[in-house]
Amino acid sequence: MPAMTTLPLLPLLETRVLGVLAEKQLTVPDTYPLTLNALVSGCNQKSSRDPVIDAHEPEVQAAIDSLKSLTLVIESSGGRVARYAHNIERVLHLPSQSVAILVMLMLRGPQTAGELRINCDRLHRFADLSAVEAFLNELAERPAGSLVVELPRQPGSRENRWAHLLSGEPVIEYASPASPQAGGDALSLSEIATLKLKVSSLETEVGELKAQMAKLCSELGVS
């Protein structure tokens, strides 16, 4: 399979689905490939996730279907319940070390090389920090298209963070020392992501209610 060079930008939920599949393949191999229910639980997991989201089954199923069209997710045949597996290595032509780094960035957001080395431990144990940095640089300089980017250093930080590019260039906002601290009426990234998912779910429910109301009015002869 040739390396994919025209991979479209993936929404947050699609990168979360991919990340969960790749993570669970190594952390809970006995239950992999995953059912839809297990995928929803993994996407909404409160620990080791940034942002924390609240996705519903129809939304996760839609994300799966979109990823299947890109062959990034494969549905297992046979059995009473459909199961899903990721296909990141073959589609993007990546070694397991690079996949581990990409998965952690998809699940936990921007991180330094040191944080990645610690967080990747259950997926791949890197010998030292230079090994992590080497694979980050390979991902950033990938001929078929960069998959990660090194972010500008934050004020007061000693190390630069890295972010994945599967959803496009990350939008990073830095709070100035003179500005009020986040809190009060300010929304975090995780809260914004959760609100977007809830709005999408409510729009779907409203559409279904409208269709049911129209059908009922038609049956009753009410215009």
N, C-alpha and C positions, 0 to 999 in steps of 0.2 A: 504494500500500500504506500503510495507516495505521500510525503509530508504535506499536510494541509497548509496552504499559504493564504487562503481567503476565509479563515475562520471568522464568522460574524461576532460582534460584541455580545457577550452573554450577560443577561440580567443577573442580579444578586442571587435570586432563588436558583437559577441554573448552575451557577458556580458553587452554591451551597450543596446542591444535589450531587454534583461531581465530587466535591471534596468529601462528603459523607461516604459515598461509595468507596472511594479510594482509601479512606481512613479505616472503615469497618472491615475492608478486605483483609487488613493486617491485624487489627485489634480484636476482631471477633470472627475469625475465619469459619467457625462452625456454622454461623448463620448467614454466610455470604454465598451467593448473591442475596440481595435484600428484597424483602417484600415492600409494597407501597407503604404499609403501616409502619414498618421499621424505618423506612426512609423519612417519613414525616416526623417520627420521633427524633431521628438523628438531626434533621434540619432544625427542629425547635429546641434542641438540647440547650440547657442554660449554661453549662460549663464548657470551657474551651471553645467558645464561639464569640465572634465579634464581627458584626452586630448580632445580638440575640433577636430572633424573629419569631413570629407566630404564624406559620403557614398552614393552610388547610389541605386536605387530600386532593380536591380538584385542582388546586394551584400546583401542587407537587406533581400530579399526574400530567398537567400541561407542560411543566418544565421537563419531565421525563420524555414526553413525546417530541418536544423540540430537540432535545439532545440526541434522541434516537435518529432523527432525520439527519444529524451530522455524524452519525455512527460513533459518537462519544459515549453513548450508553447502549447496551445490548440487552434485549429481553430474553430470558431463558425460556426454552420451549419445554412443554411437559409439566406435569404436576397440577394440582388443583388451584394454586395461587401463582400469579405471575411474579417472577423475580427479576431483579435488574443488577447488571454489573457495568463497571466503567470500562472504557477502551482508550484511556488517555495515552498510554505508552505507544500503541500502534498508530493512532491517528496523528499525534504530534511528534512521533519518533523521539521519545525521551527515555533516558535510563531511569531506573527506579529511584536513584538519588535525587534527580531533578523533579520527579513526580512528588516525592515526599516534601520537598521545599515548596513546590507550587500548591500542594494540598494545604499545608499549614498557612500559607498566605491567603488562600481562599476561605479557610475556616476561621482564622484569627485576625485577619487584617494585617496592615503593615507592621513589620518587625525588623529588628537588627539581626545581623548575622549570628550574634551570640544567642539571642532569643530563639532564633530558628534552630540552632544546634540543639538546644534544650528541648524545644517543643517537638522536634522531629524524632526524638529518641525512640518512640514506640514504632515508628514507621521505618526509620533507617538510622543507625548509630554512626554518626560522622566521627572520624578519628580526632579531628581538631578543627579549630575555627577556620584555618586556611582552606580546608576541604570544602566547607560550606561556601566560603567566598569564591572558590574556583567554580563551583557549580552555579552560583548566582551569576557570575560573569558569563558563563556559557549560555545561560538562559537569556541574559541581556543582549548578548552578541549573536544570537541564533540566526543563521543565514535565512531561514524561512520566515523570520519575523520575531522580534523581541517579545518575550513572555513576562519579563519582570523589569522593573526600573528602580534605580536608586534615588530616593527622595532627598530633597534638600534637608540639611541638618536642622533640627528643631532648636530653638533658643534654650541654652542650658544643657543640651545633650552632648555626649562625647562621641556617639556613634550615629551614623546614618541608618535610616530604616529603608527597607525594600518593600515594594508592593507588586502584585501581579497586574498584568495588562489584559487579561481575558475580558474585562468589562470596560476597557479603554483606559485612558490616562486618569489616574486617581485625582480627585479634587481634595486637596489637603488645606485645611484652614488652621492658621496659627493664631492663638489669642495673644494680643499685645499686652505687655505688663500693665499698661495704663487702663485697659478695658476691663469691664466687670468680668468676673470668673463665670464659667458656664454654670448654670443652675437657675433656680427660680423659674422664669418662664422660658428659658432656653431648652431646646430639645437636643438630645444626643443623637448620634448617627443611628444607634440601634432603635431608638424611639421612632425616628423618621421612617426607617425601613419597616418597622412593625405597623405604623400607621398606613403606609402605602399598601401593604399587603391586606390590611383590614378594609381599606377603601375599595380595593379590587374585589374582595370577597363580597362586600355589601352591594357593589354594583351588579355582581352576578346574581345575588339574591333578589335585588329589585327587578332585574330583567326577567327572572323566572316568575316573580309575583305578578308582573304586568301581563306576561303571557297567560298565566292561569286566570287572571281577572278577565282578560279579553275573551278567553274560551268560555268562561262562566256566563259572561254577558251575552255571548252569541247563543249559548244554549237556552238562556232565559228570554231571548229576543229583546234585550235591552241595548239601546244604542249608546 
